[in-house]
Amino acid sequence: MPVKIGYVGVDHHHRDPYFSVASSLDLDVTAVCEPGRRVDVETLTAMDERPDEVTTEGQNVSDLVAGASVYENPHRLVAEADIDVVWITYRSDETPAIVSSAVDEGVHVVSEKPIGRTAADLESIATRANERGVTVAPTMYYRKNPVAMDLRERVQNGFFGDVWTVEGRFNASQLSYRDTTHYIYDRETSRGGALQWVGPHWIDMMPWILDDPIDRVNAQFHEAEDDPHADVDLGGVMQFETEGGTLGTYHSGYYLSDRGKDTHFGLYGKEGQALTPVHHDALQHEPTIPLELTSEDAEWSAAPTRTIEYEFTYDRFPAWGDFVYDYFQAFFEGYETGDVPATVDDAVQLLRVLDAAYDSAERDAWAEV
């Protein structure tokens, strides 16, 4: 039988591609909610009228939610609706309370990262979820990205030897390309901007590849001073050190003068190194992503530097690439047993790193995670 879904937060720019995933995975959206707002099929159809609308096999949102129960209160939805999973794309300051209600009701959760503003918002909820066997998962897509998975396996197999340092860059389009009246650009709602919204993907990915948690950070930010609506960080740079002693840097911001992504990841070890963008450009649908590997291994002596080209496809997730679809597929295959790519504990760890970054910037000093 299809998994029954309650969807909270329909006024969100990820909703359309996520409903595309729901359609492809044969999920049954039985309840929808935009907290504090009465939403009907006509409202959802109007929300669909946007440039980045994504549909699957001709289905739009009004088709997908036909017959669904409509709620204004998300806590009532998780308590009353006949659902197996609540899928949340809602504001970070209120999402933890919705997750808490779901845990109380025994309803599993998949939620837009980072799930809360701070680690304190989520820590006690995570403990209860683990005690009750309720799966709560953040959207950490890069754990299903084929390049990231390759690098993680090579680290675990000792390909790079001792890893000295890593560097990451994930820059996105400037705020002028974005609707900054949306709540994700509000400090009271979200706490941060580029680091809190774009940054979590790679702040999770880099230590996941290393299988080595971030232990302390040193961060500085640019504020979004020129936008009349946004009062969050425009971007910034974070230095970090892992528990195992690897040093790293991460550069992320709303910096690009056109739409798209600018990404890079470098890993430097005693016996090998890797260079790759990891990410494709969603607007250009680049068919391949290169992973350049250099090794000191004698078996590589004839060609110490080699490049692997990973094919990226977009059939199942046109907005980003199929690895995002793979992430949700893995979640819905494993949520009943907790065998999912990323857990609530991973979300808590991510928020602890973000807490340390903002604390570091405020004090102009290194901060422990």
N, C-alpha and C positions, 0 to 999 in steps of 0.2 A: 504494500500500500504506500502511496506517496506520503512523504513527511509533511505534517501540517504545520504551517508557518504563521506566526503573527508578526507583522512588520510595523515597527515603530519608527517614525521620522521620515515621512514621505516627501517632505520639503527639503531635499538634500540632493546635491549634484551627483552622488554615487547611486542614487536610487534606480535610475533607468538601467544602467548596466547590471546592477544587482538583480533587478527583476528579469533581465535577460538570462542571467544565470539560473534563476529560479525556474524559468520556463524550460531551459535546456535540461535541467536536472529532474524535471517532472516533480517539482515541489508544489504543494497545494497551499496557496496563500489564502487562508480562511479568515483572517482578521487584519485590519489596518488601523493605524492611529497616527495622527499628527497632534501631539499633546496641546490641549487648549484650543483646538480649532476643529470645527466640524468639517469633515472631509467626505465628499460623496464622489461618485463616478465622474460627474461633470468637473469637479475641482481637480481630480487627478488628471483628467484629459487636458485641462487647461495647463496644468503643471508640465505636461509633456511637451508643450509648444516652446521648445528651447533648441538652440543650435546643435547641442551635443546629444540629442535624443537617440537612444539606442533601442532597437527592437530586435526580436528574434523570430524568424520565420513568420514575419508579418504581424506578430502579436504586439500590441501596445499595452500600456498599463491598465487601461480600462478593461481590456480582455482578461488580463491576468487576475484581476481582483473581482471579476464578475461574481456576484453572490457572496462576497466576503462581508463579515460583520464589521461595522465601523464604530470605533471608540474615540472619545476625546481624552480619556484618562488611560495612560499606559498601564497603570497598576490594576485597573479593572480588567484590561485586556488579558494580562497574564493570569489573573485570578479566575476569570469567567470564560474566556474563549477556549475552544477545544483545539489546543495546539501542542505540538511536541517541542518546538523551538521558537524563541522570540529572536528576531533579527533586527538589530538596532542601528540606525544611522541618525543619531540625535545629539544634542548639545552635551558637551563634556561635563558641565556642572550638574546636570540632572540625570545623566545615564547611570551612575552608580546606584541611585535609589531604585531605578527600574530593574537593574540587575539584581539588587537585593530582594525585591518582590518576587522576581522569577525564581531565585534560589529558594525562597520560602515556599513557593508553590511547586517546586520540583520540575520547573521548566528550564530546559537547556538554553544557552545563550550563545549567539555569535554577534559581536558588536564591532562597529567601526573603532579602530584604534584612536586614541590610547585608552579609551573607556572612562577615564576620569581626568580631572585637572592635576591631581597630585596622587602620590602613592598612598597617602593617608585616606584618600577617598575610597580606596579599593581593598586595602589590606585585610580588614576584618571580614569583608564580604568574601574575599578569596578563601579565607580560612573556613568559613561556613560552607562554601560551595564544595571544597575538597572533603570536608567532613560528611556532607550529605550526598556525595557522588553526583553532583550537578556539574555538567561541563559548561564552562564559561571561556570563550575563545575570542581573542582579538584578531583583527584582519592583518596578519603579518605575512603578506603574499610571498615575499622573497624566499621563504623557506621551501617554496615549490618552484622557484626560479631555477632552470637547469644549470645556469652558470654558477650560481651560488651553491647549488647542491654538489656540483663537480669540485669546486674549491674546498668545501667542507670535507668531502671524502678524501681529497688529496692531503689536507692538513692532518686528518686522522691517520692516514697511511704513512705519514712522515715524509711526503714528497718534498716539502720545503725545509725540512729540518727544524731547528729552532727559529720561530718567527720573531724577527726583530721589530718590525713596524708595519702598519697598514695605513692607507690614506683613502678617504672617501670624499666624493663630491656629488651632490644631487641638487642642482639649481633648476628652478622652474620659472614660469613667466611672471612678469611684474604685476603688481597689484592693479595696474590700469586695465589689465585683461580680465579682472575678476570682479564679482559682485561683492564689494567689501561691506555692504549693508547686512550681509548674512552673518549669523551669530558666530561662525567659526573665526571671524576676524575681530571679535570682541574680547578684550582682556578678562573681564569679569566672568565671561562664559567659558573661555577656552584656556586661560592663563597665558598661552604663548601663541606665536604665529608660525613662521616657517619651520622652526625646530620642533614645535609641538604638533604640526600638521603634516608637513612633508618629511621632516626629519626622522620620525619614529621608524619608518621602513628600514632605513640603513643603520640607525642606532641599534636596532634589533639584529639586522643581518650580519653586521661586522663581527660582533662577539659570537654569534651563532656559527659563522664560518670557522672561527677560531676555537669554538667550544671552550671559551674562556671569558667569564663575565667581566664587564667594565668595573673597575674598583674605585677610580677617582677621576675627576674631570677639572678642566680649566676652560671657561667659556667667556666669550664677549659677543655682543649683539649690536646690530643696527636697528633702530626703531623706525616704524613706518610714520615718519613725521609729516610727509607731504600728502597723505590721504586724509580727507575730512572724516572718514568713518572708522578706518582701522586704527586701533591703538595697541597693536601687538608687534612683536619683533618682525622686521622685514627680512632678516637673515642674520647669520653669524657663523663663527668658527669655534669648534670645540676640540681641545686637546684631551686625550684620555690615556689612561694606563690600565691594563687588564690585571686580574689577579695573578696571572702567570708572568707578568712583566713586559708584555708587548706594549709598545707605544703606538699611539694612533692620532690622526687628525681627521676631522670631518667638517666640511664646508657645505652649508645649505642655505638657500634663500630664494626670495622672489626677485630675481635679478635680471632675467632674460628680457631683451627688448622685442622678442617675438614669442609666440606660443610654442610650447614644446618642452623638452627636457635637455639638460646638459649634465651628463653623469660620467663618473670615472671611479674605478676602484683599483688600488694597487696593493699588493702583498709582497713583502720582502723578507725572505728567510735566509738562513746560512747556506742552504743547499739549493735554493730555487726561488723564483719570483713569478708573479702573475700580474698582468695588466689587462683590464677589460672595462668596457662601459657598463656591463651587467644588464643595463636597461636598454630597451629599444625606444625609439621616438614614436609615440602613439599616433601622431599626426601624419607621419610619413610612412608608417608601416614597413619599416626596414625589415627585410626578410631574414637577415642573419645578424648575430652578435659575435664579434671575435673575442677569443680568450687567448692571449699571448703568454706562453709559458717558457721560462728559461730554467734549465736544470744543470747542476754540476755533476749529475750522475754519469758514470762512464758509458752507460748505454745510450746516452744522448750526445756523445762526443762528435758524431758526424754532423749533427744539427742541434746545437745546444739551445737554440730558440725555435719554438714551433708554435703555430697558431691553429687553434681549433675553431671552426665556424659553427656556431649553434643556430639551427633553423628556428625562427620564431613564427608561429602561426596565429591567426586572429579570428578564425572561423567561429569559435565558441565564445570569445570575449573580445568583440571588435575594439573596445575602448583602450585596452591595455595589452592584450596578448593572452594566449591560452593558459599560461602558468597561473593566472588569477583564477580562472575556471578550475584548474587542477586543485588549487588550494581549497575552494569551497566544496569541491567533490570529495576531497579527503575529509573535510570536516563532517559532511553529512553522512559519510560512510562510517565514521568512527565516533560520533558524538555520544552515542549511547554507552560506550565503554570508556570514554575519555581518551581514546587513541586518536588525537588530533594534532595537526602540525604545530600549533602554538596554544599554550594554556593560560589560565588566569594568572598563574605564577609568573609566566613570561611577561604578561601585561604589567604586573606589579614591579618586576625588575626594570622594565622600560621606564615606568614612571619614576622610579628611584633615580635612574640616571638623569632624567629630565629635571627632577627636583634639584639634583646636585649641580646641573648646568646653570639653572637660573639663580641658585644660591651663590655659585662661583662668580657669576657676573655681578651680582649685587655687592658682594664683598671684595671683588677684584682679587681673588685668591683661589687656590686649588680647593676643591670640596670633595669629601668622601661620599661614596655612594651608599 
